[in-house]
Amino acid sequence: MGALFVLPMLMIAILSFLKRGTYGQVVYEFTLNNYIRIFDPLYGQIFWDTLVVAVLTTVFSILCGYPLAYYISRLEKSTQQIWLLLVMIPFWINFLVRSYAWVIILRSQGVINTFLESLGIISEPLPLLYNSGSVLLGMVYTLMPFMVLPIYVSLEQMDRRKLEAAYDLGATPWKAFWHVTLPMTKTGVVTGSILVFVSSIGMFVVPDVMGGAKSALIGNVIQNQFLSARDWPFGSALSIVLMLLSMLLILLYFRATKASETKEGSA
Amino acid sequence: MKTLRRNALSGYSWLMLVFLYLPILILVLYSFNDSRINATWTGFTWKWYVSLFENRQVMQALMNSLTIGVISSVIATVLGTAASLAVKHFSLRWSNIFNGLMYLPIVIPEIMMGLAMLVLFSQVQMELGKVTLILAHVTFSMPYVMVIISGRLADMGKELEEASQDLGATPWETLRYVTLPLIMPGIIAGFLMSFTLSLDDFIISFFVAGPNSTTLPLYIYGLVKRGVSPEVNALSTLLIVSTVLLVVVAEIFRRKDSKNNQSIF
């Protein structure tokens, strides 16, 4: 079953070096053109936007998710289970549906605008939807549970005695958190970040539903190349670059967190 | 000071729950709104649900979703159970490699998996439709079945199987009367989970569905793209309710699983 997956990935790699025929078919002729085309500033910009959105989504997910995970890990065992289930349930609901829920709230005739208009606060609907802010909101909303769970797990496994030791040595709660809890839960933050980052980098549904035409991310372009433009080789080249890029960033992230860990260990 | 911090944290966490649930609740609420275009509440109505059930395309999509869900999760559960049992008997090195391959689909972006499947099916010249959907759904849900069942097998230990063999049971009898009953809650939880995943999947299905195999999420996508009709709210609400029910039932089985666990050892 794993092979059923590795094999087609190889096929995409091969496809990215082939040509597109006039009718959208694949011509078996070697070319580097697909990769050269990626250097067009247009695609450079889209790759950059995608990275920015992915990084911001990850940062906001940490900021929103960490306190929640911390709170859950301090509750009683049975209450913890209920909270975890409550956090997980929205995550199970189709994220197409969840993005659409935001459309109902944010669109010009949506809940917020109708409400504000009826109060007479605004006379014209605010442009809340179809911009990069709404895409970011949708991404954080759909992906945050990915962050909460790994952080919760690492908080749960943490040795609380070290925290008590820090208090005994006179640390303030904030210092104890910063120097003990946070470093010890780094694994959870790293795991969560990778899950969120990887998911947001290939995301095309949220930008499609909440971003409108202006904020196309690389996932949308790839989807278009495969289904509308029918340029499979170029779409493959884009996805190969996307995958290499995300693997590289994950590797760098791992390196960075590992390096700071060993530094702390030796100090 | 300490209680203040505690209260702030607890307040924040409740706020996060509101953030997670409010959009969903609003969606559900507005599926009962009489108004066609506006968010203004003009009265309670069932009519979007009625028109939904009279819509042949919706019923066809529902049938497709259910058929594909049942068939793919049966296959995923059988294969996943067999694979977990096999991995248990592998040497450590092989089971590590196998597990690595197995969990790959969980960590790779879904769009890549959808593309990979599309390319594969087109290369072997399979027509896109229910069969390709089923194959794709089996591929992405099997790892989840394996995670659940392998966990159960690891907790179980070897003692009971060894005892059964000491008492003269054949390997088949041990499997049939000892191992399978013990991991049954895990198998059921795995089945429910892959059924939920299948019913809910949009991205991968988006790439491997043919024109005559539209599933519910794909149909919803079409409605959302074409412009907003309150029928989408009703359909989304039904999908939300069934997902939540399935997740809660699967969770109950998983809990039962861990309780059994404690009572046995």
Interface residues (C-beta under 8 A of the other chain):
Chain A: M1 G2 A3 L4 F5 V6 L7 P8 M9 M11 I12 L15 C64 P67 L68 Y70 Y71 I72 W83 L85 L86 V87 M88 I89 P90 W92 I93 N94 F95 L96 V97 R98 Y100 A101 W102 V103 I104 I105 R107 Q109 G110 V111 N113 T114 F115 S118 Y141 M144 P173 I194 L195 V198 S199 I201 G202 M203 F204 V205 D208 V209 G219 I222 Q223 F226 L227 W232 G235 S236 S239 L242 M243 S246
Chain B: K2 R5 L9 S10 Y12 S13 M16 L17 F19 L20 Y21 P23 I24 I26 L27 Y30 I37 N38 A39 T40 L79 A83 F98 G100 L101 M102 L104 P105 V107 I108 P109 E110 I111 M112 M113 L115 A116 M117 L118 V119 L120 Q123 V138 T139 M142 P143 T196 D200 F202 I203 F206 F207 P217 I220 Y221 V224 K225 V228 V232 N233 S236 L239 I240 T243 V244 V247 V248 E251
